[in-house]
């Protein structure tokens, strides 16, 4: 069973929430983050991606983490409040006429270690170490883990949250430049809190949708601090728990995570198409072929779109091999383009579906022999099936929208 914990939240004042809130640190590069925080001293990017304050400084320099700590202290004094009484929150995001409402709570690092909180990605040591240093310097979880649960295991959780949203005024609400509405409610009624705690005892597993590096870093810091402190009972220490937002699986949207490759591995266009045609059905089209079903792909090169269909053999009982991202990798990117490790090969880039397929055209048109692939999205059921089996997805298999903003909730350890 899963357990959740109320926490004393550090959060923006309602009138400052729209100024503080920012996209996660790993969604924007340094240039994009610098522009997003421009003329806004309250932007949480100055905490989560503090290198934007230090021009020319390596992002892993100790001064970056010190700046994150100092900028958080400044925000606490100038824009934030502290809920001394532990509570939970509801965080609802609305995009393009659909909404998803998650419960903001703390989850146990021990449940990650025991497998109740399940992952579907491997982490990179350098990125994990970056977040470890950030957590240690700020003494806090500054960005939430994006979790999901199977609604069918406990529909009561969503019903309790829906009733609370109906009966109570929101704590704050604002709309970001991309049109997404962010609304937050505070739950502080002891009976409702207990009902939610009990509800999650019926949930067998929580699934990491996004935030694997933040989760791994939080666990690492918690284990290190257990060794540091000679306390007889450390089970209640805040470093044993991680800031999370937990959503029912049916409300989440996974968009396509598309691929761009900067060259054809020494092949001419004709040689490349011939090689691809031996594995896929290749059809030139006059429209943008956004895939509508699994095992179909859009491919763009030199002012021409193609529709690819794969009808070859796949091990259906293998939940990883049957993913579209695996089929493209195993049947085309590796054998034809020589991209054996997409994590490290600098020729490949990954483009989230929110940017649209025209972004693929733009990237290809900027190269002499570039090629892009439009993907059919991975489903939540596929993600959970793989996590349940203890398996790992290929890199960049899922792109969730909308993104949870950072800075709205901070879990301080002291």
N, C-alpha and C positions, 0 to 999 in steps of 0.2 A: 504494500500500500504506500501511497505518497503522503507526505506530511508537508504542511505549510506553516509559516510562522509570521505573526504580525511583527512590525518593526517601527521604531521611532524614526520617522522619515525626515530627512533634510530635503527641502523642496523650495522652489521659487515662490515668492509672494504671488498671489493670483494676478496682480496687475503687471508682474514682471515675467510671467511664464513664457509669453510669446517672444520675449527678448532673450531669455536664457536658453530655451530649447534649441537643439541643433541635431543635425543628422549624425549617425554614429561615426566614430573616428575612421573606420575602415571602409566607408562608402566613398569618401572624398580623398583625392590626392592633395598634396600640400598646396598647389596652386588654387584648386577649387575651394579648399578650406579657407585659405587666406582671403579669397574674394568673398566667401560667404560671411566671414566674420568682420569684413571691412566696415569701419564706422560703427561697430557695435561692441563696446567693451564688455558687455554682459554675455556674449555668445559663449556657450559651453564648449565650443571648439577650442577655446583658449585654455581649457582644462584638459579635455580629452585628446587634443592634438596640439600640444603646447609648442611644438616646433614652429608653428606659424608666428609666434612672438619673437623668434630668434633667427633672424635671417642668416643663412649660411652655416648654421650649426647642424651637425649630424643629428637625425631624429632620435638616435639612441644615446646621445650625449647626456651625462648626468645633469647638466643644466636644464635640459628639457623637462625632466621629472621634477626638478626643484621648481621650475616655473609653473608646472601643473599644480603642485601643492600651494604655491603662493597665490596663484590665480583663484584657486578654490577658496582659500581663506578670504580673499578680497570679495568674492561673490557672496560668501556667507554673511559678511558684514553689510553688504550693500544691496542685496537683492533676494535674500532667502530667509526662510523661517524653519523652525524645528518643531516637529510634533513630539512633545515629550512622552505622550501616551502612545504605546504601540497600537497600530491600526493597520488596516488594509486599504487598498484603493482599487477603483475600477478605471481602466484606461481604455477608452473607445476611440477608434480611428475610422473615419468615413472617407471613402474614395470612390468616385464615379458611381454613386448611388448604392454602394454596398458598405456594410460596416462590420467591424469585428471588435468585440469587447473582451479584454483580458483582465485577470485579477493580478494586481501588483502585490507580491508577497516575497518572503524569503524562503528559500529551499535549502535543504541540508546537503553539505558537501559529502556526508557519508552515504547519502542515497545515490549520489553520482558514482562513488567508489563501489557501491554494492550492485549497481546496474539498474536501480529503479529509475533513475534519470539516464536516458539512453542517448547515445551519440550516433551520428551517421558519417562523420568526417574525422580524418586525422588532423592533427595540428602541426604547425611548423614551429620548431624550437625557437627561432629568432622572434617570431610574432608572440609566442607564448611568454618568452622572457620579457618582452616589451611590456606586456600587460601586468606581469608579476611586479616589475619595478614600479609601474604606475600605481597599482593597488598598494604596495608597501609605502610609497612616498606620500600618497594622499590619505592613507589609512581608511580606505573606503572602497566599496563597489560603486563606481560612478556611471556605469552603463549596465542596463539590465540584460539578463539572458532571456531569449525569446523561446518560450516553451509551449508545447501543445499536449493535450490529453484527448483520449477518445470520449466524445460526448456521451456515447451510449452507455458507458460505465457509470455515469452519474449525471443524468439530466438536471437533477436538483440544483447543481452548482450554477448553471446558467439561469435557471428560474429565480433563484435567490438574488442573483445580480440584476436581472431584469426588473424585479420588483423594487429593488433599492433605487435603481435609476429612475423608475417611474415616480416614486414617492418623495425623492429628495432632490434638492437643487444641486447642480454641479458645483464643484470647487472652482473650476475655471474652464474656459473654452476659448480656442483661437483657431484661426485658419492660416496655414502656411502658404507661401507663394505658389506652391504646386497644386493648391486647391484642396488639400487634405485637411479635414476638420479633426482637431484633437480635443477630446473632452475628458475631464477627470472628476470622479466622485470620491469622497472619503468615507470609509466605513468604520465607524467607531462604536457601534452598538454591541455590547458583549454577547447578546443572544445571537445576533446575526453572525458575528465573528465565529462563535462556537459552531453554528450550523455549517459554515464553510469549512472549518477545520474537520468536522465529522464527514462532510461530503467528500473531501479528498481521501479519506481512508478507504473509499470505495474505488479509487483510481489506482490501477495496478502499476502504471508506468507513466512517466513524463518524458517527452521527446524534445530534444534540442532542435528547434527550427533554425535558429541563427544564434551565434555567439559562442562557438566552440572554444575559441581562444580565451575569451573572458571567463568561461566556465573552468577551463583547465587552470588558468592563472589563479582564480579564487580558491580552488582546491589546493593548489600548491602553497599559497600563502597560508591557508588555514592549517595545513599539516606542519609547515615550518614553525608557526606560532605555538602549536601544541608542544613542540619540542623545546621552545624557548622558555615557556612559562611553567614554573614548578608549582602548579596549583593542583589541589586534590580533586576538584571538580571543575572541569573546563567546558562541560557540555553546553552550558548556556552562553558561553562567550560568543560575541557577534561574528567573529571570524570563522565560526563553524557554519555560517549560513551565507547564502548568495542572493543578491537582488535579482528577482525574476518577474516576468510578466507571462501569465499562463492563459492560453486561449483554447477553446474547444476546437477540435480538428476541422469541423465542417465550416467554420467561418474564415479559414485561412486561404489566401490566394498565393499560389506559386506560379510565377510567370516564366516564360522561356528564358534560358540562359544561353545566349548565342555565342558562336565562335568566329574569330577572324584570324587568318593565317597570312603572314606577310609575303610568302613566296611559295612556289610550287615544287620545292625540293629539287631544283635543277631540271624539271620537266617543261616542255613547251605546253601551251594550252591544249593542243591536239593530243599530245601524249597523255596529259593528265586526264582529259575527258575519256580517252580510250581506256585507261586503267580503271577509272571510276565506273565506266559502263560495264565492266566485267563483273561487278559486284552489285551495283544498283541499276534499277531502271532509270534512265536519264531522259528527261523530256524538257526541251526548251519551251519557255512560256513567255507571254507578253505581259503578264501581271506579276505582282509580288506574291509568291506562293507561301503565305503564312501557313504552316502545317496545322491541319485540323484533326489529324488522327496520329496515333503512334506509328512509328517506323516510316514516317514520311519526313522529308527534310527540304528546305529551300536552300539553294546554292546560288551565289552571285559572283560573277567574275566578268571583267571587261564589258560592262554595259549590257550584260545578259543575265537574266534569272533562269534557273533550271529547277524543275521539281524532281527530287530523288525519292525512289521507293525501294525499300528493302524487303525482299520476300525470302531471303535465305534462311538457313537454319540458325536457331537460337536455343540455348538450353533454357526452356521455359521454367524449369524448377529452380533456376539460379536467379534470385531477385536482382542481383547486380548486373549480370550479363544481359538480361533482358531489357535493361533501361536503354532508351534511345541514345543517351550520352555515351553509353558503353558501346553500342553498335557503331556509332560514328567513330569513336576512338579506335575500337578493335578492328574494324573492317576498312577504314579509310585513312584516318589521321596517322596511325602507326605504320601500316604496311605501305601506303602510297606516299605519304608526306614525311615519313621518318620522325614523327613526333611521338616518341616512346614514353616520355615523361612530361605530361602537360603542365605539371607543377613548376618545372624548371626551364623548359624550352622557351626561349625568348621570342620565338617566331609566332607564338600563339597568344591571343588576347581574348578575354571573355567580356561580353557586353550584355548587361541586364536588359530584359525585355521591355522595361519601361522606356528605354531610349528609342525604341521603335526600329523597324527594319530599314528605314531610311538611313539610320546611323551605320548600318552594315554597308550600304551602298557608298556612303561618304568615305568610309575607311578603305574600301577596295579601290575606289576611284583615285585615292591619293597614292596608290602603289602601282607599280608596273605590272606585277604578276601576283597580286593578292587575291584571296578567295575568302568568302564568308559563308557561314552555314546558319540557317534559321532552324531552331529546334522546336519540337513539341514539348510542352512543359512536363516535368516530373510531377506525379500526384502525391498527395499526403499519404495515401494508402501505400504507395510504393516506398516512401520514406520510412513509414512506421514498420513495414514488413522487413525492410533491410535492417533497421535498428533492432527489431525484435530478434533477428537471427544473429545479432552480434557482428554484422558485416559493415563494410565501409563503402560509401558511394564514391564514384570518380570525382575528381576536383570540379568544382563549379557546376554542380548538378541542379541546384535550386536557387531561385531568386525570389524572395518573398517581398510582396508589396501590400500595403504601405510599410515603410520602415518605422520602427519604434524610435522616437526621439530620445536623445540623451539629455540629462540635466533636469528632467522633470521629477525624478526621484533619486536620492542618493542614500545609500546604506552605509553610515559611518560605523566603524568598529568601536569607537569610544567618543 
